Amino acid sequence: MSGPLHRSVVFGFGLMALATAAQAADKPACNPASLGTGRVHSVLDGRTLLLTDGREVRLAGIEAPESTKAALEGLVAGRDIALQRLGADSDRYGRVVALVAVAPATPEPERSVQQALLAKGQARVAASIGDSACATKLLQAEQTARTAGLGLWADPHYLMKKAEDPEGILAVRGRFAVVEGRVLSVRESGATIYVNFGRRWSEDFTVTVLKRNERTFTTAGLELKKLAGQRVRVRGTVEERGGPWIEAARPGQIDIAERN
């Protein structure tokens, strides 16, 4: 190919490349602020570290059982670590809550301890993550392990629950779970928005969102009233109100499954 047509094609590809680069640049980066450093004295449980200076560190952004302790020890035992803010930097027990990276620090969560545990299937992404850009990275790591059936994702107790199986969801009542299914309808009643996965509210799985929080979801690009017909993934503590129920207080608790 030569001449004007060739130049037009080359020019077109150039524009496409520039557009792609611009879109990538527009995406927010996961760049958490530093909370300092420390050295790990011991691992207390699946997501808690004791530092040599006496501080306890709780790994932010993940849910991990006691069985994860050995994997965590393999990553950080005796190591220098960097602590980075991912939402609130402490909990009610006075523990530091942080994204943890083995020193030297890096703002990229691909190298965080949380990322490593998720990629091995040793943890699940929590319901609350303070940084949406970092949340995306952590969810990608979880998805990779889930697709491959690694770690917790090979254990029936931790497998993702199906919205069409309310009894299976109720089996983990009072505990953290990830539930996936197709939304049947979205209804509003009083101060509450109901995301329904079945026709019988007294038996089927439901997600509730307080009306006052709706704007937070919309700002995050998640319009609740447009979820009907979409397959979504919900994470949080399972309660019982007639049927199984999860209250979603933050946009990060609801993920459009078909995007992935």
HELIX and SHEET records of a PDB file:
HELIX    1   1 GLY A    3  ASP A   26  1                                  24    
HELIX    2   2 GLU A   66  THR A   68  5                                   3    
HELIX    3   3 LYS A   69  VAL A   76  1                                   8    
HELIX    4   4 PRO A  109  ARG A  111  5                                   3    
HELIX    5   5 VAL A  113  ALA A  119  1                                   7    
HELIX    6   6 SER A  132  ALA A  148  1                                  17    
HELIX    7   7 GLY A  151  ALA A  154  5                                   4    
HELIX    8   8 PRO A  166  LEU A  170  1                                   5    
HELIX    9   9 LYS A  211  ASN A  213  5                                   3    
HELIX   10  10 GLU A  214  THR A  219  1                                   6    
HELIX   11  11 LEU A  224  LYS A  226  5                                   3    
HELIX   12  12 PRO A  251  GLN A  253  5                                   3    
HELIX   13  13 ALA A  257  ARG A  259  5                                   3    
SHEET    1   A 6 SER A  34  ASP A  45  0                                        
SHEET    2   A 6 THR A  48  LEU A  51 -1                                        
SHEET    3   A 6 GLU A  56  LEU A  59 -1                                        
SHEET    4   A 6 VAL A  96  VAL A 102  1                                        
SHEET    5   A 6 ASP A  80  GLN A  84 -1                                        
SHEET    6   A 6 SER A  34  ASP A  45 -1                                        
SHEET    1   B 2 ILE A  62  GLU A  63  0                                        
SHEET    2   B 2 ARG A 124  VAL A 125 -1                                        
SHEET    1   C 4 LYS A 161  LYS A 162  0                                        
SHEET    2   C 4 PHE A 176  ARG A 182  1                                        
SHEET    3   C 4 ARG A 231  THR A 237 -1                                        
SHEET    4   C 4 ILE A 254  ILE A 256 -1                                        
SHEET    1   D 5 SER A 185  SER A 189  0                                        
SHEET    2   D 5 THR A 192  ASN A 196 -1                                        
SHEET    3   D 5 THR A 206  LEU A 210 -1                                        
SHEET    4   D 5 PRO A 244  GLU A 247  1                                        
SHEET    5   D 5 GLU A 239  GLU A 240 -1                                        
END                                                                             
